[in-house]
Amino acid sequence: MAQGFLALILHAHLPYVRHPEYEYSLEEKWFFEAITECYMPLLMVFEKLAEERIDFRLTFSLSPTLLAMLEDPLLRERYRQYLQRLQELARLEEERTAGDPDFAPLARLYRHHFDTVADYFNRYNGRLVNAFRKLAEMNYLELITTASTHAYLPLLMLQPESIYAQITNAVQYHQAIFGEMPRGIWLPECAYDHGLEDIISELGLQYFITATHGVLYASPRPKYGVYSPILTKSGVAVFGRDPETSKQVWSSQEGYPGDYDYREFYRDIAYDLPLDYIGPHLHPPGMRSDTGIKYYRITSEGLEYKEPYRPERAREKAALHAGNFMFNREQQVKYLSAVMGRPPIIISPYDTELFGHWWFEGPQWLDFLCRKIAYDQQHLKLITPGEYLDLGYPLQLSNPNPSSWGDKGYHEFWLNGSNDWLYRHLHKAAEEMIALATTYPEAEELQKRALCQASRELMLAQSSDWPFIMTSGTMDNYARSRAENHLIRFRSLARQINEGTIDPAWLSALEQADNIFPHLDYRLYQSFESTVPVELTAGAGML
Amino acid sequence: MDHTEKSYLTRGEALPQYYAEDRLVILPRDPYNIFAYWELSLPTREALKEKVGAEQWPGVTFLLRVCKYTWDSEEVVESYFDLNVNPEHDNWYISVQDADRLYHVELGWKLPQGSFQKILRSNSVRTPRDSLSDLIDEEWQLPDWKAQKLFRRISLYHLSSAELFRRPKKIK
C-alpha cells in the first residue's frame, strides 16, 4: 500500500475562437498551436505509456469550448491546412540548414514532429476527443468538465440561474461527447464563492478543486490542510491545490521550465529569417508571428545571448527534473502520512497549455515522471480525485474559502479598472435571459431558436478569458470586442423575441457564426422560483 | 480584414452605457475590497431634485453607506461608515476592514445639516477569509458516493407527478 497519492490534473481550455469570417485568424492559431504542441504530444505520451502497460493515472479537465472547437468541422479542416503549411516549412528548413551541425538536426526534429502529429491527427480522422475517450475508457484518464464557456463564476453569483446553466450544459455536453457523467468539475480559474457547491451537488458532481487557501482557510479549520479533501454541507468534496508542486513547475525563476538547457520560447524563426523566404508560410502569410520552430535554448537570463538547442541535453534535464519532482513527493508523503495517520493526497493542477507550448519538454517530463513513479519507488502512487474518494476515508465537514488561483489569490485579476465595466452588462444580460426563459417556457420553432441563440451569446460573453485578456493587456481590443459583440447580439435577440419581430435570415447568420453547443436548451435559464430540482430515477445516470 | 459580416451580426449597434434603471450592485474583490457599481435613472434623479428643491440642491452630497454585519449574523448590522461619492461616478472600490464578514452598501444623499437618506440598497456579499479559521470543530462524515443523488431542474409548468417533487433547496 502506498504511503500517499499524487493527483496530476491538467486543465485544458481555450476560449471559443472560431472565425469563419476571416481566412486567417491569429486567435484560431492559438488553438492550432495548442493541438500541435500540447494536446497531441500529451496524448501520444499517454498512449505509449498505455501500450507499455505502465500503471499511471491523470485527470484531465476539458473545457466545453475547447471540446466544441475540437469537434468543429471547419476548424478541423483549417487545422489540416495549417499543419500542412508547417510541414512544408519544416521541409524547407531541412534543405536550408542541410550540413549545419547545429541546426540541421533541429530542423529534422521539427519536420519529424509535425509529420508525426499529422499522422496521429489522421489516425483519429481529426476527432481527437476519441483519443481522450479511449484513454478514459482504459481508466488511465479521469475526464472532468468545467463551466460551459469557462465563466468566472464568483462574479456572476447574483443570477444563480446563469451559473446553473453554465454547469448543467457543460455536464450534458460532456456526456454527449464521452458517454459518461463527469465525476468532478474544474472551477474556471479555481474561482470559488459560497453557494457554488449547492448547484454542483444538485447535478451529481462529486468534487471540485480550489486554490490552496480555498481549502486551507476553510472553516472549521481542516485538520489535514490541503492533503485531504474536505466535505461541504451539500455533500461535495473539495480538493485544495498543493503549493509546493505548483511552484516547482510553474515558477519561471525557480521552476523547472526556466532551466537554461530547455528550449527558448521567445526565439522563433518567424522573426529571424527574411520575409521573402518565410513570409508565405506564416499565419497569416507575410505577418511575423510564431511558427513554433525554435532553434535555441534558454542559455542565460535575458533575450540577448542564445546558443543552439541540444535536444539530448534537454531530455536529460527533463529526466533529472522528473526524478527530483518524484523524490520531493516521496519525502512529502512520508512526512505527511506519519503526521496524518492516513495516506495524504497531493493535488497538482496545471494548465495543459504549459506542457509543450511554453515548456517544450513538458510532455517528456510527464512521461519520465509517470515511468519513474511506476518503477523507481514504492511510497507514492498516482491517483485521480475520484479514485481517492472511492477509498472511503471519512472527510471533515468544512466550508471552503472564496479564492482563485489568479494573481493575489482572489478575484482581482478578473475585477479591476481594465475590465470592471463588463459586469454591469453581464449581470443585466443574465437577468434578461432568465426573464425570457421564464416568460416563454414553451417556445417552438423560430422563437425557440432565437432563445437558444440568445443563451449561446450570453454564455460566450461570460468567458473568463475576456476580462483576463483585458487585464494582461495584450490583444485587449479583441477581448473587449468579443465580449461587447456577444452582448450586443444578445440584446438584439432579446428585443426581437419580446417584440415578436425575429429576423430569420439574421438569426441563421448568428447560428452559423456562433455555432457552439447546438443542443443547448434555453430553459436551463428558467428562474429558480419557477422550477424545482427533481430527483432523476436511479440508474438514469444522465442529466 | 473584412468587417462587413461582423457589423451585420451586431446590426451596427453598440452596447448602451446604462439601462435606464435604478441599481446598486456589489462584488467581493478580495478580503479587504468590495467593488460597487450603480445607476440612478433619470426619473429617479429628477424626482430627487424635486424633493430637495432647487434652492437646496447645490448643497446635496451623495454617499455610499457601507454596512458591516455582526460576525455570526446575516441580519444584524454591527456598524457602518460613509463615503462621499461624486454623482457623476458610477462605480467605486471600497476598502473594508474585515475579512470574512457580510457587507451591504446603500447609496443615499444628505444636506449639510441633514441626515442620510437612502435611495438604493445593494445585495450582500461576504468578503473572503485571509487566514486560517479559528474554528476548530471537527466533524467527520463518510460519504456514500454510490448513493449520491442527481437532480434536474424542471419547470413547475411541466411537472405532472406529485411524487417527483423535492423541496427546492435555497441557493444563496
HADDOCK unambig.tbl for C-alpha pairs under 7 A between the chains (distance, minus, plus):
assign (segid A and resid 21 and name CA) (segid B and resid 5 and name CA) 6.88 0.50 0.50
assign (segid A and resid 22 and name CA) (segid B and resid 1 and name CA) 6.82 0.50 0.50
assign (segid A and resid 155 and name CA) (segid B and resid 27 and name CA) 6.57 0.50 0.50
assign (segid A and resid 195 and name CA) (segid B and resid 171 and name CA) 6.41 0.50 0.50
assign (segid A and resid 195 and name CA) (segid B and resid 172 and name CA) 5.91 0.50 0.50
assign (segid A and resid 198 and name CA) (segid B and resid 171 and name CA) 6.69 0.50 0.50
assign (segid A and resid 202 and name CA) (segid B and resid 150 and name CA) 5.99 0.50 0.50
assign (segid A and resid 202 and name CA) (segid B and resid 151 and name CA) 5.30 0.50 0.50
assign (segid A and resid 203 and name CA) (segid B and resid 150 and name CA) 5.50 0.50 0.50
assign (segid A and resid 203 and name CA) (segid B and resid 151 and name CA) 5.64 0.50 0.50
assign (segid A and resid 203 and name CA) (segid B and resid 152 and name CA) 6.87 0.50 0.50
assign (segid A and resid 204 and name CA) (segid B and resid 148 and name CA) 6.78 0.50 0.50
assign (segid A and resid 204 and name CA) (segid B and resid 149 and name CA) 6.07 0.50 0.50
assign (segid A and resid 204 and name CA) (segid B and resid 150 and name CA) 4.56 0.50 0.50
assign (segid A and resid 216 and name CA) (segid B and resid 132 and name CA) 6.69 0.50 0.50
assign (segid A and resid 217 and name CA) (segid B and resid 129 and name CA) 6.66 0.50 0.50
assign (segid A and resid 217 and name CA) (segid B and resid 131 and name CA) 5.74 0.50 0.50
assign (segid A and resid 217 and name CA) (segid B and resid 132 and name CA) 4.59 0.50 0.50
assign (segid A and resid 217 and name CA) (segid B and resid 133 and name CA) 5.82 0.50 0.50
assign (segid A and resid 218 and name CA) (segid B and resid 133 and name CA) 6.53 0.50 0.50
assign (segid A and resid 219 and name CA) (segid B and resid 133 and name CA) 5.34 0.50 0.50
assign (segid A and resid 219 and name CA) (segid B and resid 135 and name CA) 6.33 0.50 0.50
assign (segid A and resid 220 and name CA) (segid B and resid 133 and name CA) 6.10 0.50 0.50
assign (segid A and resid 220 and name CA) (segid B and resid 135 and name CA) 4.74 0.50 0.50
assign (segid A and resid 220 and name CA) (segid B and resid 136 and name CA) 5.40 0.50 0.50
assign (segid A and resid 220 and name CA) (segid B and resid 137 and name CA) 5.70 0.50 0.50
assign (segid A and resid 221 and name CA) (segid B and resid 132 and name CA) 6.54 0.50 0.50
assign (segid A and resid 221 and name CA) (segid B and resid 133 and name CA) 5.08 0.50 0.50
assign (segid A and resid 221 and name CA) (segid B and resid 134 and name CA) 6.83 0.50 0.50
assign (segid A and resid 221 and name CA) (segid B and resid 135 and name CA) 5.95 0.50 0.50
assign (segid A and resid 221 and name CA) (segid B and resid 136 and name CA) 5.51 0.50 0.50
assign (segid A and resid 392 and name CA) (segid B and resid 142 and name CA) 6.92 0.50 0.50
assign (segid A and resid 393 and name CA) (segid B and resid 142 and name CA) 6.54 0.50 0.50
assign (segid A and resid 394 and name CA) (segid B and resid 140 and name CA) 5.85 0.50 0.50
assign (segid A and resid 394 and name CA) (segid B and resid 141 and name CA) 5.01 0.50 0.50
assign (segid A and resid 394 and name CA) (segid B and resid 142 and name CA) 4.15 0.50 0.50
assign (segid A and resid 394 and name CA) (segid B and resid 143 and name CA) 6.90 0.50 0.50
assign (segid A and resid 395 and name CA) (segid B and resid 140 and name CA) 5.27 0.50 0.50
assign (segid A and resid 395 and name CA) (segid B and resid 141 and name CA) 5.29 0.50 0.50
assign (segid A and resid 395 and name CA) (segid B and resid 142 and name CA) 6.19 0.50 0.50
assign (segid A and resid 396 and name CA) (segid B and resid 138 and name CA) 6.65 0.50 0.50
assign (segid A and resid 396 and name CA) (segid B and resid 139 and name CA) 5.66 0.50 0.50
assign (segid A and resid 396 and name CA) (segid B and resid 140 and name CA) 4.30 0.50 0.50
assign (segid A and resid 396 and name CA) (segid B and resid 141 and name CA) 6.31 0.50 0.50
assign (segid A and resid 397 and name CA) (segid B and resid 139 and name CA) 5.68 0.50 0.50
assign (segid A and resid 397 and name CA) (segid B and resid 140 and name CA) 5.81 0.50 0.50
assign (segid A and resid 397 and name CA) (segid B and resid 141 and name CA) 6.91 0.50 0.50
assign (segid A and resid 401 and name CA) (segid B and resid 128 and name CA) 6.28 0.50 0.50
assign (segid A and resid 401 and name CA) (segid B and resid 129 and name CA) 6.34 0.50 0.50
assign (segid A and resid 402 and name CA) (segid B and resid 128 and name CA) 5.18 0.50 0.50
assign (segid A and resid 410 and name CA) (segid B and resid 29 and name CA) 6.61 0.50 0.50
assign (segid A and resid 410 and name CA) (segid B and resid 30 and name CA) 5.29 0.50 0.50
assign (segid A and resid 411 and name CA) (segid B and resid 29 and name CA) 5.02 0.50 0.50
assign (segid A and resid 411 and name CA) (segid B and resid 30 and name CA) 6.20 0.50 0.50
assign (segid A and resid 412 and name CA) (segid B and resid 29 and name CA) 5.53 0.50 0.50
assign (segid A and resid 412 and name CA) (segid B and resid 30 and name CA) 6.90 0.50 0.50
assign (segid A and resid 415 and name CA) (segid B and resid 29 and name CA) 6.68 0.50 0.50
assign (segid A and resid 484 and name CA) (segid B and resid 15 and name CA) 6.60 0.50 0.50
assign (segid A and resid 485 and name CA) (segid B and resid 10 and name CA) 6.30 0.50 0.50
assign (segid A and resid 488 and name CA) (segid B and resid 10 and name CA) 6.07 0.50 0.50
assign (segid A and resid 488 and name CA) (segid B and resid 13 and name CA) 6.82 0.50 0.50
assign (segid A and resid 488 and name CA) (segid B and resid 14 and name CA) 6.52 0.50 0.50
assign (segid A and resid 488 and name CA) (segid B and resid 15 and name CA) 5.84 0.50 0.50
assign (segid A and resid 489 and name CA) (segid B and resid 9 and name CA) 6.92 0.50 0.50
assign (segid A and resid 489 and name CA) (segid B and resid 10 and name CA) 5.50 0.50 0.50
assign (segid A and resid 510 and name CA) (segid B and resid 9 and name CA) 6.43 0.50 0.50
assign (segid A and resid 530 and name CA) (segid B and resid 155 and name CA) 5.83 0.50 0.50
assign (segid A and resid 530 and name CA) (segid B and resid 156 and name CA) 5.79 0.50 0.50
assign (segid A and resid 531 and name CA) (segid B and resid 153 and name CA) 5.81 0.50 0.50
assign (segid A and resid 531 and name CA) (segid B and resid 154 and name CA) 5.21 0.50 0.50
assign (segid A and resid 531 and name CA) (segid B and resid 155 and name CA) 4.15 0.50 0.50
assign (segid A and resid 531 and name CA) (segid B and resid 156 and name CA) 5.16 0.50 0.50
assign (segid A and resid 532 and name CA) (segid B and resid 153 and name CA) 5.17 0.50 0.50
assign (segid A and resid 532 and name CA) (segid B and resid 154 and name CA) 5.56 0.50 0.50
assign (segid A and resid 532 and name CA) (segid B and resid 155 and name CA) 6.56 0.50 0.50
assign (segid A and resid 532 and name CA) (segid B and resid 156 and name CA) 6.63 0.50 0.50
assign (segid A and resid 532 and name CA) (segid B and resid 168 and name CA) 5.30 0.50 0.50
assign (segid A and resid 533 and name CA) (segid B and resid 151 and name CA) 5.45 0.50 0.50
assign (segid A and resid 533 and name CA) (segid B and resid 152 and name CA) 5.18 0.50 0.50
assign (segid A and resid 533 and name CA) (segid B and resid 153 and name CA) 4.12 0.50 0.50
assign (segid A and resid 533 and name CA) (segid B and resid 154 and name CA) 6.27 0.50 0.50
assign (segid A and resid 533 and name CA) (segid B and resid 166 and name CA) 6.44 0.50 0.50
assign (segid A and resid 533 and name CA) (segid B and resid 168 and name CA) 5.89 0.50 0.50
assign (segid A and resid 534 and name CA) (segid B and resid 151 and name CA) 5.13 0.50 0.50
assign (segid A and resid 534 and name CA) (segid B and resid 152 and name CA) 5.30 0.50 0.50
assign (segid A and resid 534 and name CA) (segid B and resid 153 and name CA) 5.91 0.50 0.50
assign (segid A and resid 534 and name CA) (segid B and resid 154 and name CA) 6.53 0.50 0.50
assign (segid A and resid 534 and name CA) (segid B and resid 164 and name CA) 5.92 0.50 0.50
assign (segid A and resid 534 and name CA) (segid B and resid 165 and name CA) 6.04 0.50 0.50
assign (segid A and resid 534 and name CA) (segid B and resid 166 and name CA) 5.94 0.50 0.50
assign (segid A and resid 535 and name CA) (segid B and resid 149 and name CA) 6.84 0.50 0.50
assign (segid A and resid 535 and name CA) (segid B and resid 150 and name CA) 5.73 0.50 0.50
assign (segid A and resid 535 and name CA) (segid B and resid 151 and name CA) 4.35 0.50 0.50
assign (segid A and resid 535 and name CA) (segid B and resid 152 and name CA) 6.54 0.50 0.50
assign (segid A and resid 535 and name CA) (segid B and resid 164 and name CA) 6.87 0.50 0.50
assign (segid A and resid 536 and name CA) (segid B and resid 150 and name CA) 5.71 0.50 0.50
assign (segid A and resid 536 and name CA) (segid B and resid 151 and name CA) 5.56 0.50 0.50
assign (segid A and resid 536 and name CA) (segid B and resid 152 and name CA) 6.85 0.50 0.50
assign (segid A and resid 543 and name CA) (segid B and resid 152 and name CA) 6.61 0.50 0.50
